[in-house]
Amino acid sequence: ARDHTRMREAGVTFLEEPRHEPYGSVVVFQDLYGNRWDLLQPATA
């Protein structure tokens, strides 16, 4: 969540809102060249 907020404030284009999966949280963002990347935060045990 911290990185998502910092990146959004820096102007990163997120293609969706963060979502929760069994393995952790994930959000998809786009780089300057249109490539899509997943930002992951592993679930805590």
BAFI-3210 file (N, C-alpha, C; in Angstrom, 3 decimals, decimal comma, padded with zeros to 6 digits):
// residues 45
n [1|2|3|4|5|6|7|8|9|10|11|12|13|14|15|16|17|18|19|20|21|22|23|24|25|26|27|28|29|30|31|32|33|34|35|36|37|38|39|40|41|42|43|44|45]
n.u [000,831|001,946|003,914|002,275|000,769|002,843|003,877|001,617|001,263|003,521|002,844|002,508|000,818|-001,840|-003,626|-005,733|-007,474|-005,851|-005,961|-006,960|-005,550|-005,211|-002,448|-001,487|-001,461|-002,137|-001,491|-001,853|000,289|001,387|004,264|006,419|006,574|004,371|004,323|002,998|003,027|003,119|002,625|003,446|002,526|003,385|001,283|000,854|001,888]
n.v [-001,188|001,229|001,688|001,799|004,141|006,078|005,816|006,445|009,132|010,110|010,090|007,702|005,516|003,646|000,747|-000,426|-000,800|-001,691|-005,174|-008,005|-011,147|-014,736|-015,122|-012,625|-008,992|-007,226|-005,013|-003,537|-001,705|000,753|001,296|003,917|003,160|001,730|-000,853|-003,377|-003,919|-005,878|-005,003|-006,424|-007,493|-009,722|-012,020|-011,976|-014,354]
n.w [000,000|000,757|-001,234|-003,493|-003,002|-002,937|-005,541|-007,095|-006,371|-007,571|-010,186|-011,586|-013,806|-012,957|-013,756|-012,557|-009,421|-006,317|-005,533|-003,561|-003,288|-002,738|-002,400|-001,772|-002,081|-005,117|-007,827|-011,022|-013,094|-015,529|-017,495|-018,889|-021,531|-022,154|-021,237|-019,129|-015,636|-012,656|-009,347|-006,414|-003,140|-000,837|000,967|004,491|006,909]
ca.u [000,000|002,835|004,514|001,190|000,484|004,000|003,962|000,473|001,574|004,595|002,291|002,445|-000,510|-002,338|-004,698|-006,796|-007,279|-005,237|-006,895|-006,413|-005,551|-004,728|-000,995|-001,155|-002,107|-001,553|-002,036|-001,176|000,592|001,956|005,463|006,422|006,545|003,132|004,429|002,248|003,780|002,377|003,241|002,958|002,853|003,041|000,418|001,558|001,493]
ca.v [000,000|002,386|001,908|002,197|005,554|006,871|005,766|007,198|010,548|010,452|010,131|006,390|005,158|002,352|000,290|-000,976|-000,600|-002,871|-006,255|-009,005|-012,523|-015,632|-014,992|-011,270|-007,895|-006,977|-003,926|-003,477|-000,353|000,846|002,130|004,969|002,565|000,982|-002,196|-003,571|-004,547|-006,185|-004,659|-007,451|-007,502|-011,068|-012,152|-012,291|-015,665]
ca.w [000,000|000,829|-002,551|-004,399|-002,732|-003,367|-006,999|-007,627|-006,171|-008,507|-011,527|-012,230|-014,301|-012,506|-014,627|-011,708|-007,991|-005,699|-005,195|-002,650|-003,772|-001,683|-002,242|-001,341|-002,792|-006,434|-008,634|-012,317|-013,545|-016,864|-017,546|-019,912|-022,865|-022,309|-020,666|-017,887|-014,550|-011,431|-008,074|-005,493|-001,717|-000,370|002,139|005,730|007,448]
c.u [000,875|003,422|003,469|000,897|001,611|004,080|002,819|000,737|002,663|004,118|002,256|000,999|-000,868|-003,553|-005,875|-006,507|-006,598|-006,305|-006,175|-006,624|-005,043|-003,224|-000,566|-001,940|-001,382|-002,260|-001,204|-000,946|001,292|003,189|005,371|006,274|005,297|003,182|003,651|003,091|002,847|003,214|002,615|003,393|002,427|002,139|001,273|001,018|000,792]
c.v [001,250|002,707|002,364|003,685|006,439|006,937|006,554|008,696|011,029|010,430|008,814|006,089|003,746|001,989|-000,295|-000,574|-001,841|-003,905|-007,281|-010,397|-013,417|-015,477|-013,598|-010,223|-007,650|-005,794|-003,853|-002,013|-000,409|001,742|003,123|004,441|001,716|-000,442|-002,252|-004,348|-004,805|-005,764|-005,586|-007,175|-008,861|-011,024|-012,469|-013,595|-015,531]
c.w [000,000|-000,539|-003,559|-004,228|-003,238|-004,888|-007,644|-007,511|-007,120|-009,959|-012,273|-012,627|-013,846|-013,334|-013,864|-010,279|-007,413|-005,342|-004,324|-003,228|-002,639|-001,394|-001,794|-002,114|-004,105|-007,083|-009,908|-012,676|-014,886|-016,823|-018,708|-021,328|-023,108|-021,789|-019,358|-016,888|-013,383|-010,235|-007,041|-004,064|-001,196|000,869|003,362|006,289|008,777]
res [a|r|d|h|t|r|m|r|e|a|g|v|t|f|l|e|e|p|r|h|e|p|y|g|s|v|v|v|f|q|d|l|y|g|n|r|w|d|l|l|q|p|a|t|a]
***
